[in-house]
């Protein structure tokens, strides 16, 4: 087994307006100092009133899912937030989990991400998905039912602008000729794209065409080993390399009686995930009381690294 990557989401949202957002810098610098590989932020550009849709897998939600805020929660725009954090860190990678890329014009998104990659020294990852909220797409003027096709077109244009010096593109929805866009991202081939979704034909095709890695969603996230096997088969049917992509898995921290992270349990989970094919262990948040976070996070990193070292 190779060493597992470690990522953590930090709260770029708040149920109520906070006095400031200094915790973003504090968390990013703490995670960097403790040896984490990646910091993650999430996205909503707007909310409608039907928050229960997040708990409906038929609309792209997840069974039993609940949002961390109500419709009037304060959510920072993720790419702006990551640019802010890039200026305050040196090594840690900067990712979205996830970005609703279809809500942005493709050429503009390509320019923003390339700029971020240049200014951060090649530290940007973009996790993308189709989302679950119709009202969010309505607010951006994008057809909700077509969001998968729009996402695919957006990713195709981004990758071509990152990889080619002169690009022409033609589709019923978007056409341009002989476009040049500089600078290119620092990372060869462009900003890595992490594709979020459950195991289905559309997600497998998206992963085969554009993806560096897969973020399992829904039932696939609850059965990671089975999900990986099914997704590899689906990617192969879509013409992709079934072994050629990374996979994230979610680590839920257990606590000991003295409110410390249960390192043995974390190490066992990491080893099991690595054996199944997971390459990036993610925590959506840090669930423990303030305590000595630096000590606990560094100990967690050490335990996971040791458990997954080949």
Secondary structure, DSSP 8 states (H G I E B T S, - for coil): ----EEEEE---EESS--S--HHHHHHHHHHHHHT-SEEEE---S---S-GGGGG-GGGT--TT---SS-TT-EE--HHHHHHHHHTT-SS-EEEES-B-GGGS-HHHHHHHHHHHHHHHTS-EEEEE---S-HHHHHHHT--GGGHHHHHHHHHHHHHHHHH-SSEEEE-SS-EEEEE---S--SSTTSSEEEEEE-SSHHHHHHHHHH-SEEEE-THHHHSHHHHHHHHHHHHHHTTS-TTSSEEEEE----B-TTS-B-HHHHHHHHHHHHHHT--EEEESS--S-SSSHHHHHHHHHHHHHHHH--
